[in-house]
Structures are given as structure tokens and as C-alpha cells.
């Protein structure tokens, strides 16, 4: 079996394709189940973040695996295979390991060095374990990637090379000013109470905003976040229902949105109305329908989250296909919008509203492309290369271990059989004599097997060493069922993989 990853990310696909291919929780579950049901795959895990969708699998056929995984990604993302294929990348065996380790270290992130990806990898592993789609290989791979990511952050200064998307986004909104100076005294509205929104709210509090208002479809989650924010006592914090967003928008200086909605949460018209300025709907992308009215859009937010209306989402994405980037008006911006959602929450046309500065995933990608790289990145790359080599060696060595165990088991059975025959021929041996003879025979067998088994493990851990297990089975005529039984026992060990 061999490791294969097929995916797309901000490096290979435009934001318009990424947001259309975004996988909701139910889609991820079904994708994993269907992947495991496909003939080439025996294990599967999906890593889906705001800027990447990757399907990992243990496959027995490379070309068939690539075709099947690509087809499944297209089916479950809703993007046609012909359209999706040009943006897909494929990594195999050691290259697949190198890719995930690089992702875990933040080297492949939109903002180099950000640490949020570790939590997302952990979630991907947890889902695979919960659905029993992650077996020996993917459990080992994802657990090791978490350790590699933590090592990179603890042993190098990769954190100085980049920040979280939240921090980077706020820096873009501040447009060159210190975030703490820019944020001081501002009123902030945070839409959503998930992990990204919570991080944004906490970052705003640390930056010194005067007030943070949290709006979320589930009020209890908003209340919980407000309770946590209030423990620091640095900023006022309160929770409001989604229906209160239009009113809160009129008082907000900064708006951060990151929800699970599949349609727009804030339309350009809603933003313009909150600022009391005119906005011409005709300025939208040619042929795009008008956005939903402000209150209606927010009311529909819950329905989008619950039902994932494909029709509404497709219409809203048509509205969002406009050039989106951070735009600073001649006059200072009156409202700063940070959209961290994928698909996007805020109408891209909002950047044309007078007095608005909008930063979203697309503009962050543009800005991060020019961000300076720290020297520590080279150190992280060295760590990744070393860890990939170590992981490959460990996997190859583990592949031969069941065969070595089966060989030693066979040898022990031969010794036991011969001692039993000796008992029949020399029944008058006393216990001391019998024990000495038994120990001597065992020592002889152990010494004969020691050098070959140690050497075969060393050879198997080297590149191209997979064939040594097959050779050992052939030379000693080992029963394949015995080897398979050892493998199953190792896989079912409850202590396996704990760190």
C-alpha cells in the first residue's frame, strides 16, 4: 500500500474555485466514507481549511487512486471534474509525507508560519479516527505531522516569519499603522463564534478595542465567547442575536466575519446603509443579481447553515466574482471589514462603498505573496527533510517487523517441538538437565537469527528496502496468515500511537 494525496489550495487555485469547492462537515464525512468504499483505498483522511482541501489515502494502485480521489473530490465539492482538474496537485509516498509536514509547520500556509493549521490537522485526524477511516498509516502520518509542526515552532523562529490570518488581516486593515494604535478605542463587531471568530475577538481585545460585540446564530456560543473575553477585563464585550447585526453595523468601526454560511452574510447594500451612503446596485459584476436585502440576508443565514442551499450559494458567488482587494479611499476609512470565511461572508462589492476598507482571503493571499521570508524558514525546511527521512525509515522498518516476529515465533515453535521430541526419547532427564538443554537450544537459535534479523531491519529502513520482507518470507517459508495476524495484533494495540 502507498500514501497518496490529491488536493487544491490557495497556491494552485483561485479563491473563486476554492470557495465553490469548500466542504461542509457532512460533505467531509460522506467523502471519507465513499473514499473508503472505493476499490483503490483502504484508509482516508480529509484536511479541509479555508484555503485548502486535501484528500489523503492509502492506495494499492497509483493511477487508479489518483483518478478515484479526483473524481470523489469533484463529486463532493460540487465542482465539475473537468473544471477542478487543472487546479489539483498530486503527491505520492515521500513527497506526500513532505507535503503534510510542510503544511503542519506553516510553510504552505497563506501566511507563512501561522500555527492554526495544527488544530485543523488535529481535527482531520480526529474525524478519521471517529469514522474509522484512518488506519495504521494515516494515524502514524498525522500524529507525526503534529509533532513535526510543534517541533518547528519550538525549535525555530518560524513564528516570526508569519502570524495567524487574523493578525495578518488586522495589519492589512491598519494599512501600515501599529495595530494597537489603530484599534485603540474602536468598536468591533465579530460575526460568528467559531474558532477563527473567537481568535479574532481575542486578538481585538488584546489590541485594545473599546468594545467587542459578538453575533452568532447560536446565542449560547456567543454568550460563552463573551464570558471568556470578559475575563481579561480589557474591553467591554456583549453578545447579540444575528438579527441585531444591521443595527450593530451602524456603530461598528471594525467588522470581522467568519461563519459557516454558504451564502452572503453582509451585502454591499447593508454596509452602505449602515454608513448612510448611497450604493448603486448596478456597480456589481455584470449580470449579477442584486444582493438580498440586509435583514433578509441575515435571516437566511441560519437557513444556509442548516440546509446549504446550493442555488442561493451559486447566486451569491456570482455577485462575489468582482476584483476584491484592500482599497484605501483618499479619506480615512469609516468602516473596516475583515472577511475570513470561505466561501466569503461579505459581498466583494462592499469595497466600492464610500468609506469602506475591505480585506478578505483573496486580498490576504495577494499581500502575503510579498511578505518577507524569515531565515528561520530554512531551518524549518531542514527539520521537515529530516523528519520525512525518519518517518520513511520507521514505516519501512515497521513493514518488516511482523515478518521478523513471525520468523521468531516459528523458531520458538521449532525449539518447543524438538524439546518435546527429546522428552519422548530421554524420559529420564531431570528438570535441571531438561532446562539446561532447552536454554542451550534457544541460545543457539537466537544467535543464528540475531544478525540476519537486525541486518534485515536496517536494510528495510533504507529507500527501496520494502522487498526484504518478501524475501524473508520466501526464504523461511513463513505462513502469510501468521504475518497478517501479527500485523492485526499490532494495529489493534490500544497503546499504539500514544505520545
C-alpha positions as CSV (number, residue, x, y, z in Angstrom):
1,X,0.0,0.0,0.0
2,X,1.1,3.6,-0.7
3,X,0.3,7.1,0.5
4,X,-1.4,9.4,-1.9
5,X,-2.7,12.9,-1.5
6,X,-4.8,14.8,-4.1
7,X,-5.9,18.3,-3.3
8,X,-6.1,22.0,-4.1
9,X,-5.1,25.1,-2.2
10,X,-4.5,28.8,-2.4
11,X,-1.3,28.0,-4.2
12,X,-2.9,26.1,-7.0
13,X,-6.4,27.5,-7.4
14,X,-8.0,30.9,-7.4
15,X,-10.2,31.9,-4.4
16,X,-13.3,31.6,-6.6
17,X,-12.7,27.9,-7.2
18,X,-11.7,27.3,-3.5
19,X,-14.9,28.8,-2.2
20,X,-17.0,26.8,-4.5
21,X,-15.2,23.6,-3.6
22,X,-15.4,24.2,0.2
23,X,-16.6,21.1,2.1
24,X,-19.2,21.4,4.9
25,X,-18.9,18.9,7.8
26,X,-21.5,16.5,6.3
27,X,-19.7,16.5,3.0
28,X,-16.4,15.6,4.6
29,X,-18.0,12.7,6.4
30,X,-19.6,11.4,3.2
31,X,-16.3,11.9,1.2
32,X,-14.4,9.8,3.7
33,X,-16.9,7.1,3.6
34,X,-17.1,7.0,-0.2
35,X,-13.3,7.0,-0.4
36,X,-13.0,4.0,1.8
37,X,-15.7,2.3,-0.3
38,X,-13.7,2.9,-3.4
39,X,-11.5,0.0,-4.6
40,X,-8.0,1.5,-4.5
41,X,-8.2,3.0,-1.0
42,X,-8.0,1.3,2.4
43,X,-7.6,4.4,4.6
44,X,-8.7,8.0,4.1
45,X,-8.5,11.4,5.8
46,X,-9.5,14.8,4.6
47,X,-7.9,18.1,5.5
48,X,-10.3,21.0,4.7
49,X,-9.5,24.5,5.8
50,X,-10.4,28.0,4.5
51,X,-7.7,27.8,1.8
52,X,-7.1,24.1,1.1
53,X,-8.9,20.8,0.5
54,X,-6.8,17.7,0.6
55,X,-7.8,14.0,0.5
56,X,-5.2,11.6,1.9
57,X,-5.5,7.9,1.2
58,X,-3.6,4.6,1.4
59,X,-3.9,3.1,-2.1
60,X,-2.7,0.0,-3.8
61,X,-2.7,1.5,-7.3
62,X,-1.3,4.9,-8.1
63,X,-3.1,5.8,-11.3
64,X,-6.4,4.3,-10.3
65,X,-6.0,6.1,-6.9
66,X,-5.4,9.5,-8.5
67,X,-8.4,9.0,-10.8
68,X,-10.7,7.9,-8.0
69,X,-9.7,10.5,-5.5
70,X,-10.0,13.3,-8.1
71,X,-13.5,12.1,-9.0
72,X,-14.6,11.9,-5.4
73,X,-13.3,15.4,-4.7
74,X,-15.3,16.7,-7.7
75,X,-18.4,14.9,-6.7
76,X,-18.5,16.1,-3.1
77,X,-17.3,19.6,-3.7
78,X,-19.8,20.3,-6.4
79,X,-17.2,21.5,-8.9
80,X,-17.1,19.6,-12.2
81,X,-14.1,17.3,-12.6
82,X,-13.1,19.0,-15.9
83,X,-13.1,22.3,-14.2
84,X,-11.4,21.1,-11.0
85,X,-8.6,19.0,-12.6
86,X,-6.3,21.9,-13.7
87,X,-6.1,23.1,-10.1
88,X,-5.4,19.7,-8.4
89,X,-2.0,18.6,-7.2
90,X,-0.9,15.1,-6.5
91,X,1.8,13.9,-4.1
92,X,2.9,10.3,-3.6
93,X,4.8,8.4,-1.0
94,X,7.7,10.5,0.5
95,X,6.5,13.6,-1.4
96,X,3.1,13.2,0.2
97,X,4.7,13.0,3.7
98,X,6.9,16.0,2.9
99,X,3.8,18.0,1.8
100,X,1.9,17.3,5.0
101,X,4.9,18.0,7.3
102,X,5.4,21.3,5.4
103,X,1.7,22.2,5.9
104,X,1.9,21.3,9.6
105,X,4.9,23.7,10.0
106,X,3.1,26.5,8.3
107,X,5.4,26.5,5.3
108,X,2.5,26.1,2.9
109,X,0.1,28.5,4.6
110,X,-1.1,31.7,3.1
111,X,0.7,33.4,6.0
112,X,3.9,31.5,6.4
113,X,4.5,30.2,10.0
114,X,0.9,30.5,11.2
115,X,0.1,27.9,13.8
116,X,-3.7,27.4,13.4
117,X,-3.1,24.7,10.8
118,X,-2.0,22.3,13.7
119,X,-5.5,22.5,15.1
120,X,-7.0,21.8,11.7
121,X,-4.8,18.8,11.2
122,X,-5.8,17.5,14.6
123,X,-9.4,17.9,13.7
124,X,-8.8,16.0,10.4
125,X,-7.2,13.1,12.3
126,X,-10.0,13.1,14.9
127,X,-12.6,12.8,12.2
128,X,-10.8,9.9,10.5
129,X,-10.5,8.1,13.8
130,X,-14.1,8.7,14.7
131,X,-15.2,7.3,11.3
132,X,-12.6,4.5,11.4
133,X,-11.2,5.6,8.0
134,X,-7.7,6.4,9.4
135,X,-5.8,3.2,9.9
136,X,-2.2,2.4,10.7
137,X,-0.5,4.6,8.0
138,X,-2.7,7.8,8.3
139,X,-2.7,7.6,12.1
140,X,1.1,7.5,12.2
141,X,1.3,10.2,9.5
142,X,-1.0,12.7,11.0
143,X,0.3,12.2,14.6
144,X,3.8,12.6,13.4
145,X,2.9,15.8,11.4
146,X,1.6,17.3,14.6
147,X,4.8,16.5,16.4
148,X,6.8,18.0,13.5
149,X,4.8,21.1,13.5
150,X,5.2,21.6,17.2
151,X,8.9,21.0,16.9
152,X,9.3,23.6,14.2
153,X,7.5,26.2,16.3
154,X,9.5,25.4,19.4
155,X,13.0,25.0,17.9
156,X,12.9,27.8,15.4
157,X,11.7,31.4,15.0
158,X,9.1,30.4,12.3
159,X,6.5,32.3,14.3
160,X,8.4,35.5,13.4
161,X,8.0,34.7,9.7
162,X,4.3,35.0,9.9
163,X,1.2,35.3,12.0
164,X,-2.3,34.0,12.1
165,X,-4.6,35.1,9.4
166,X,-6.4,37.2,11.9
167,X,-3.3,39.2,12.9
168,X,-2.2,39.5,9.3
169,X,-5.6,40.6,8.3
170,X,-5.7,43.3,11.0
171,X,-2.3,44.5,9.9
172,X,-3.7,44.9,6.4
173,X,-6.6,46.9,7.7
174,X,-4.3,49.1,9.7
175,X,-2.5,49.9,6.5
176,X,1.0,50.4,7.9
177,X,0.0,51.7,11.3
178,X,0.6,49.8,14.5
179,X,-2.4,47.5,15.1
180,X,-2.6,48.6,18.8
181,X,-2.7,52.3,17.8
182,X,-5.2,51.7,15.0
183,X,-7.5,49.6,17.2
184,X,-7.5,51.7,20.3
185,X,-10.9,52.9,21.2
186,X,-12.7,51.3,18.2
187,X,-15.9,49.4,18.4
188,X,-15.7,45.9,16.8
189,X,-18.4,43.6,15.6
190,X,-17.5,39.9,15.3
191,X,-19.9,37.7,13.3
192,X,-19.6,34.1,14.2
193,X,-18.4,32.3,17.3
194,X,-16.3,29.5,15.9
195,X,-12.5,29.1,16.3
196,X,-11.5,31.7,13.8
197,X,-14.0,34.3,15.0
198,X,-13.0,33.6,18.7
199,X,-9.4,34.2,17.8
200,X,-10.3,37.4,16.0
201,X,-12.3,38.6,19.1
202,X,-9.5,37.8,21.5
203,X,-6.9,39.5,19.2
204,X,-9.1,42.6,19.0
205,X,-9.3,42.7,22.8
206,X,-5.6,42.4,23.1
207,X,-5.2,45.1,20.5
208,X,-7.2,47.5,22.8
209,X,-10.6,48.0,21.1
210,X,-13.1,49.7,23.4
211,X,-15.9,47.1,22.8
212,X,-16.4,43.8,21.1
213,X,-19.9,42.7,20.0
214,X,-20.3,39.0,19.1
215,X,-23.2,37.9,16.9
216,X,-23.9,34.3,16.3
217,X,-26.7,32.1,15.1
218,X,-26.5,30.0,18.3
219,X,-26.8,32.5,21.2
220,X,-25.2,30.2,23.7
221,X,-21.9,30.1,21.9
222,X,-21.9,33.9,21.6
223,X,-22.5,34.2,25.3
224,X,-19.8,31.7,26.1
225,X,-17.3,33.7,24.0
226,X,-18.3,36.9,25.6
227,X,-17.8,35.4,29.0
228,X,-14.3,34.3,28.1
229,X,-13.4,37.7,26.6
230,X,-14.8,39.4,29.7
231,X,-12.4,37.6,32.0
232,X,-9.5,39.8,30.9
233,X,-11.4,42.9,31.6
234,X,-9.6,44.9,28.9
235,X,-12.6,45.6,26.7
236,X,-16.3,45.6,27.0
237,X,-17.9,42.6,25.4
238,X,-21.5,41.6,24.7
239,X,-23.5,39.1,22.7
240,X,-26.3,39.8,20.3
241,X,-28.5,37.7,18.0
242,X,-27.9,37.7,14.3
243,X,-31.0,39.8,13.7
244,X,-29.3,42.6,15.6
245,X,-26.4,42.8,13.1
246,X,-27.9,45.6,10.9
247,X,-28.3,47.8,14.0
248,X,-24.8,47.0,15.4
249,X,-23.3,47.7,12.0
250,X,-24.2,51.3,12.3
251,X,-22.0,51.6,15.4
252,X,-19.1,49.4,14.3
253,X,-15.7,50.6,13.2
254,X,-14.3,47.2,12.6
255,X,-16.3,44.1,11.4
256,X,-14.8,40.6,11.3
257,X,-16.9,37.8,9.8
258,X,-16.2,34.1,9.7
259,X,-19.3,31.9,9.7
260,X,-20.2,28.6,8.2
261,X,-22.8,30.1,5.9
262,X,-22.8,29.1,2.3
263,X,-24.3,32.5,1.2
264,X,-23.5,36.1,1.9
265,X,-23.9,37.3,5.5
266,X,-23.3,41.0,4.7
267,X,-24.3,42.6,1.4
268,X,-22.8,45.7,0.0
269,X,-26.2,47.4,0.4
270,X,-26.2,46.6,4.1
271,X,-22.8,48.1,4.6
272,X,-23.8,51.2,2.6
273,X,-27.0,51.6,4.6
274,X,-25.1,51.3,7.9
275,X,-22.8,54.1,6.8
276,X,-25.7,56.2,5.4
277,X,-24.2,56.4,1.9
278,X,-25.6,55.7,-1.5
279,X,-24.7,52.5,-3.3
280,X,-25.6,51.7,-6.9
281,X,-26.5,48.1,-7.3
282,X,-25.6,48.4,-10.9
283,X,-22.0,48.7,-9.9
284,X,-21.9,45.0,-9.2
285,X,-20.4,42.4,-11.5
286,X,-22.2,42.4,-14.9
287,X,-25.2,40.2,-14.9
288,X,-25.1,39.5,-11.2
289,X,-28.4,39.6,-9.3
290,X,-28.9,42.2,-6.5
291,X,-27.9,41.0,-3.1
292,X,-30.5,40.0,-0.6
293,X,-31.8,42.9,1.5
294,X,-29.8,43.4,4.7
295,X,-32.3,41.9,7.2
296,X,-33.5,39.2,4.9
297,X,-29.9,38.1,4.2
298,X,-29.2,37.7,7.9
299,X,-32.5,35.8,8.4
300,X,-31.5,33.5,5.6
301,X,-28.1,32.9,7.2
302,X,-29.4,30.3,9.6
303,X,-31.2,28.5,6.7
304,X,-28.0,28.5,4.7
305,X,-26.0,27.0,7.6
306,X,-28.7,24.3,8.2
307,X,-29.6,23.5,4.6
308,X,-26.7,24.6,2.5
309,X,-28.8,25.9,-0.3
310,X,-26.8,25.3,-3.5
311,X,-29.0,27.7,-5.6
312,X,-28.7,30.6,-3.2
313,X,-24.9,30.0,-2.8
314,X,-24.4,29.9,-6.6
315,X,-26.2,33.2,-7.0
316,X,-24.3,34.9,-4.2
317,X,-21.0,33.6,-5.6
318,X,-21.9,35.3,-8.9
319,X,-22.1,38.5,-7.0
320,X,-18.7,38.0,-5.4
321,X,-16.9,37.5,-8.7
322,X,-15.5,41.0,-8.7
323,X,-12.0,42.3,-8.2
324,X,-11.5,42.1,-4.4
325,X,-8.6,43.8,-2.7
326,X,-7.9,46.1,0.2
327,X,-8.7,49.6,-1.1
328,X,-7.9,52.7,0.9
329,X,-10.0,55.7,-0.1
330,X,-8.4,59.2,-0.2
331,X,-10.3,59.9,3.0
332,X,-9.7,57.7,6.1
333,X,-12.0,54.6,6.1
334,X,-15.0,54.8,8.4
335,X,-15.6,51.1,8.4
336,X,-13.0,48.3,8.2
337,X,-14.2,44.9,7.1
338,X,-12.2,41.6,7.6
339,X,-13.7,38.6,5.9
340,X,-12.0,35.3,6.9
341,X,-14.7,33.0,5.7
342,X,-14.6,30.5,2.8
343,X,-16.9,30.8,1.0
344,X,-16.8,34.5,1.7
345,X,-19.3,36.1,4.1
346,X,-19.0,39.7,2.8
347,X,-20.1,40.9,-0.6
348,X,-16.9,41.7,-2.5
349,X,-18.6,44.8,-4.0
350,X,-18.5,46.3,-0.5
351,X,-15.0,47.6,-1.3
352,X,-16.7,50.1,-3.7
353,X,-18.8,51.6,-0.9
354,X,-17.5,55.0,0.1
355,X,-15.6,55.0,3.4
356,X,-15.1,51.2,3.4
357,X,-11.8,49.2,3.6
358,X,-12.3,45.5,2.9
359,X,-9.7,42.7,3.4
360,X,-10.7,39.2,2.6
361,X,-9.0,35.9,1.8
362,X,-8.1,36.9,-1.7
363,X,-6.5,40.2,-0.8
364,X,-4.6,38.4,2.1
365,X,-3.2,36.0,-0.5
366,X,-2.0,38.9,-2.6
367,X,-0.5,40.7,0.3
368,X,1.2,37.6,1.8
369,X,2.9,36.8,-1.5
370,X,5.1,39.9,-0.9
371,X,5.6,39.2,2.8
372,X,9.3,38.9,3.7
373,X,10.6,35.3,4.5
374,X,12.5,34.8,7.7
375,X,15.8,33.0,7.8
376,X,14.2,30.5,10.2
377,X,12.2,29.2,7.3
378,X,15.3,27.4,6.0
379,X,15.7,25.8,9.4
380,X,12.2,24.5,9.3
381,X,12.8,23.1,5.9
382,X,15.8,21.2,7.2
383,X,13.6,19.8,10.1
384,X,11.0,18.8,7.6
385,X,13.5,17.0,5.4
386,X,15.0,15.1,8.4
387,X,11.6,14.2,9.7
388,X,10.4,12.9,6.3
389,X,13.5,10.6,6.1
390,X,13.0,9.4,9.7
391,X,9.3,8.7,9.0
392,X,10.0,6.8,5.8
393,X,12.6,4.7,7.6
394,X,10.3,4.0,10.5
395,X,7.5,3.0,8.2
396,X,9.7,0.7,6.2
397,X,11.1,-0.9,9.3
398,X,7.6,-1.3,10.7
399,X,6.6,-3.0,7.5
400,X,9.1,-5.8,8.1
401,X,8.5,-6.1,11.9
402,X,5.6,-8.5,11.6
403,X,7.7,-10.8,9.3
404,X,10.5,-10.8,11.9
405,X,8.1,-11.5,14.7
406,X,6.6,-14.4,12.6
407,X,10.1,-15.8,12.0
408,X,11.0,-15.7,15.7
409,X,7.6,-17.3,16.5
410,X,8.3,-20.1,14.0
411,X,11.7,-20.6,15.5
412,X,10.3,-20.8,19.0
413,X,7.8,-23.4,17.8
414,X,10.6,-25.5,16.3
415,X,12.5,-25.4,19.6
416,X,9.4,-26.4,21.5
417,X,8.7,-29.3,19.1
418,X,12.3,-30.5,19.4
419,X,12.3,-30.4,23.2
420,X,9.0,-32.3,23.2
421,X,10.7,-35.0,21.0
422,X,13.6,-35.1,23.3
423,X,11.3,-35.7,26.3
424,X,10.0,-38.7,24.4
425,X,13.4,-40.1,23.7
426,X,15.0,-39.3,27.1
427,X,12.2,-39.5,29.6
428,X,14.6,-39.9,32.5
429,X,16.0,-36.4,32.2
430,X,15.6,-34.5,35.4
431,X,14.2,-30.9,35.4
432,X,17.6,-29.3,35.7
433,X,19.0,-31.2,32.8
434,X,16.0,-30.6,30.6
435,X,16.0,-26.8,31.4
436,X,19.7,-26.5,30.6
437,X,19.2,-28.3,27.2
438,X,16.2,-26.1,26.4
439,X,18.1,-22.9,27.2
440,X,21.1,-24.0,25.1
441,X,19.0,-24.7,22.1
442,X,17.2,-21.4,22.5
443,X,20.5,-19.6,22.7
444,X,21.8,-21.2,19.5
445,X,18.6,-20.3,17.6
446,X,18.7,-16.7,18.9
447,X,22.3,-16.3,17.9
448,X,21.7,-17.7,14.5
449,X,18.7,-15.3,14.0
450,X,20.1,-12.2,15.6
451,X,22.4,-10.9,12.9
452,X,20.1,-11.6,10.0
453,X,17.1,-10.0,11.7
454,X,19.0,-6.9,12.8
455,X,20.5,-6.5,9.4
456,X,17.2,-7.1,7.5
457,X,15.6,-4.3,9.6
458,X,18.4,-2.0,8.8
459,X,18.2,-2.8,5.1
460,X,14.4,-2.5,5.1
461,X,14.5,1.0,6.6
462,X,16.5,2.3,3.6
463,X,14.9,3.5,0.4
464,X,13.9,0.6,-1.7
465,X,14.0,-1.8,1.2
466,X,10.4,-2.9,1.0
467,X,11.3,-6.1,-0.8
468,X,13.3,-7.5,2.1
469,X,10.1,-8.6,4.0
470,X,9.0,-10.6,1.0
471,X,12.5,-12.2,0.6
472,X,12.4,-13.2,4.3
473,X,9.0,-14.8,4.0
474,X,10.2,-16.7,0.9
475,X,13.5,-17.9,2.4
476,X,11.9,-19.2,5.6
477,X,8.6,-20.3,4.0
478,X,6.6,-18.3,6.5
479,X,2.9,-18.6,6.6
480,X,1.4,-15.3,5.3
481,X,-1.6,-15.7,7.7
482,X,0.8,-15.7,10.6
483,X,2.4,-12.5,9.4
484,X,-1.1,-10.9,8.9
485,X,-2.1,-12.0,12.4
486,X,0.9,-10.2,13.9
487,X,0.0,-7.1,11.8
488,X,-3.5,-7.0,13.1
489,X,-2.5,-7.5,16.7
490,X,-0.1,-4.5,16.4
491,X,-2.8,-2.4,14.7
492,X,-5.3,-3.2,17.5
493,X,-2.9,-2.5,20.3
494,X,-4.6,0.2,22.4
495,X,-1.3,1.8,23.4
496,X,-0.2,2.1,19.8
497,X,0.4,5.7,18.6
498,X,0.2,7.3,22.0
499,X,2.8,10.0,22.7
